[in-house]
Amino acid sequence: MAGSREIRNKIKSVKNTQKITRAMEMVAASKMRKAQERMKKARPYGEKIRNVAAHMSRANTEYRHPFLIARDTVKRIGVIIVTSDKGLCGGLNTNVLRKVVNQMKTWQAEGEQVEVCCIGNKGLGFMSRIGASVTSQVVGLGDTPDIAKLIGAVKVVLDGYTQDQFDRVYIFYNRFINTMKQEPVMEQLLPLIDERMQGSEQDSDKPKAIWDYIYEPEAKSVIDDIMVRYVEALIYQAVAENMASEQSARMVAMKAASDNAGNVINELTLIYNKSRQAAITKELSEIVGGAAAV
């Protein structure tokens, strides 16, 4: 009965794994709802500061912020990659990192140098393994995005653009579509493009005329602060979207793992029953054969 004993041990092991995946599925479902609420709450602030920045970009002021000025040639590119700190979330990180690698190959083929800012442990580990140039990093964000933790790593990239170290800055992250779908996207962060700042055609707050604010004490200091806050809001929103996508993907992955464990248990149970029945049949045959011989 050694074979039956091994099968019983395998069934017990798979059942224990199934308990863990079910618990992780329920935890991820709870965190997913909270992450979605944070993501939705961050959108009104992002929309309002986008409207203010759009008005400033269209205004007739003597000062124009460097974030709004496009460079004639592109030789160096800064990339901000948003991934999760933990795994067990399906192909979420793999999809966005594959998109990053394909785009980096395209840029490098065109003779452009790429430097990376990693938000999340998975992206940092991957970029370190492939030998990418990592300028800044932030890991251990937890389940709640904190702008105070992001500012340090992000400021390195923003200062690099202002000081002409980068000609363009892009951000890669997973956009939350719904619980079952998360889409890896690439967006141009700097220079700020008019289409993104003006919003969609259905946006009622879209600037319809060129007008300006009254600045106090001066336009430069106010516009500098507003533009930096706007870019930080874009990055915060991307991190919030990625966290909501992470919890959704983890919940789906753990549910699939629990279902697969159930299928494995059923198959092993069937094999165990067949093995047990074969052993019983063999014993009966031996008893009958012995009785007939007597």
ChimeraX attribute file (.defattr): number of C-alpha atoms within 10 A of each C-alpha:
attribute: neighborCount
match mode: 1-to-1
recipient: residues
	/A:1	9
	/A:2	7
	/A:3	10
	/A:4	16
	/A:5	11
	/A:6	12
	/A:7	19
	/A:8	16
	/A:9	11
	/A:10	16
	/A:11	21
	/A:12	13
	/A:13	12
	/A:14	19
	/A:15	17
	/A:16	12
	/A:17	15
	/A:18	21
	/A:19	13
	/A:20	14
	/A:21	22
	/A:22	18
	/A:23	15
	/A:24	19
	/A:25	23
	/A:26	14
	/A:27	14
	/A:28	22
	/A:29	19
	/A:30	14
	/A:31	20
	/A:32	23
	/A:33	15
	/A:34	16
	/A:35	24
	/A:36	21
	/A:37	13
	/A:38	18
	/A:39	22
	/A:40	14
	/A:41	12
	/A:42	17
	/A:43	14
	/A:44	11
	/A:45	14
	/A:46	18
	/A:47	20
	/A:48	13
	/A:49	19
	/A:50	25
	/A:51	19
	/A:52	20
	/A:53	21
	/A:54	23
	/A:55	21
	/A:56	21
	/A:57	23
	/A:58	16
	/A:59	16
	/A:60	12
	/A:61	13
	/A:62	7
	/A:63	10
	/A:64	17
	/A:65	15
	/A:66	17
	/A:67	20
	/A:68	14
	/A:69	12
	/A:70	14
	/A:71	13
	/A:72	7
	/A:73	8
	/A:74	15
	/A:75	17
	/A:76	20
	/A:77	22
	/A:78	25
	/A:79	26
	/A:80	28
	/A:81	26
	/A:82	29
	/A:83	27
	/A:84	26
	/A:85	21
	/A:86	14
	/A:87	14
	/A:88	16
	/A:89	20
	/A:90	17
	/A:91	14
	/A:92	24
	/A:93	25
	/A:94	16
	/A:95	16
	/A:96	21
	/A:97	22
	/A:98	12
	/A:99	15
	/A:100	22
	/A:101	14
	/A:102	10
	/A:103	13
	/A:104	19
	/A:105	13
	/A:106	12
	/A:107	17
	/A:108	14
	/A:109	10
	/A:110	11
	/A:111	12
	/A:112	15
	/A:113	16
	/A:114	20
	/A:115	20
	/A:116	23
	/A:117	24
	/A:118	26
	/A:119	25
	/A:120	22
	/A:121	20
	/A:122	20
	/A:123	25
	/A:124	24
	/A:125	12
	/A:126	15
	/A:127	20
	/A:128	11
	/A:129	9
	/A:130	9
	/A:131	8
	/A:132	15
	/A:133	13
	/A:134	17
	/A:135	16
	/A:136	18
	/A:137	20
	/A:138	19
	/A:139	17
	/A:140	13
	/A:141	18
	/A:142	12
	/A:143	17
	/A:144	13
	/A:145	18
	/A:146	13
	/A:147	15
	/A:148	7
	/A:149	13
	/A:150	19
	/A:151	15
	/A:152	13
	/A:153	17
	/A:154	22
	/A:155	14
	/A:156	14
	/A:157	23
	/A:158	22
	/A:159	12
	/A:160	17
	/A:161	21
	/A:162	13
	/A:163	11
	/A:164	13
	/A:165	16
	/A:166	23
	/A:167	21
	/A:168	24
	/A:169	23
	/A:170	16
	/A:171	21
	/A:172	25
	/A:173	32
	/A:174	27
	/A:175	21
	/A:176	23
	/A:177	12
	/A:178	12
	/A:179	18
	/A:180	11
	/A:181	14
	/A:182	21
	/A:183	16
	/A:184	20
	/A:185	15
	/A:186	19
	/A:187	13
	/A:188	14
	/A:189	21
	/A:190	22
	/A:191	18
	/A:192	21
	/A:193	16
	/A:194	12
	/A:195	10
	/A:196	13
	/A:197	20
	/A:198	22
	/A:199	17
	/A:200	11
	/A:201	9
	/A:202	7
	/A:203	10
	/A:204	9
	/A:205	15
	/A:206	17
	/A:207	16
	/A:208	9
	/A:209	9
	/A:210	12
	/A:211	12
	/A:212	14
	/A:213	11
	/A:214	7
	/A:215	11
	/A:216	9
	/A:217	8
	/A:218	9
	/A:219	16
	/A:220	16
	/A:221	11
	/A:222	12
	/A:223	19
	/A:224	15
	/A:225	10
	/A:226	17
	/A:227	23
	/A:228	15
	/A:229	16
	/A:230	22
	/A:231	21
	/A:232	19
	/A:233	20
	/A:234	20
	/A:235	22
	/A:236	20
	/A:237	22
	/A:238	22
	/A:239	29
	/A:240	29
	/A:241	24
	/A:242	27
	/A:243	31
	/A:244	29
	/A:245	30
	/A:246	32
	/A:247	27
	/A:248	29
	/A:249	25
	/A:250	25
	/A:251	28
	/A:252	20
	/A:253	20
	/A:254	23
	/A:255	19
	/A:256	16
	/A:257	18
	/A:258	23
	/A:259	15
	/A:260	14
	/A:261	20
	/A:262	16
	/A:263	12
	/A:264	16
	/A:265	21
	/A:266	13
	/A:267	13
	/A:268	17
	/A:269	16
	/A:270	12
	/A:271	14
	/A:272	19
	/A:273	14
	/A:274	13
	/A:275	16
	/A:276	15
	/A:277	12
	/A:278	12
	/A:279	14
	/A:280	12
	/A:281	12
	/A:282	12
	/A:283	12
	/A:284	12
	/A:285	12
	/A:286	12
	/A:287	12
	/A:288	12
	/A:289	11
	/A:290	10
	/A:291	9
	/A:292	8
	/A:293	7
	/A:294	6
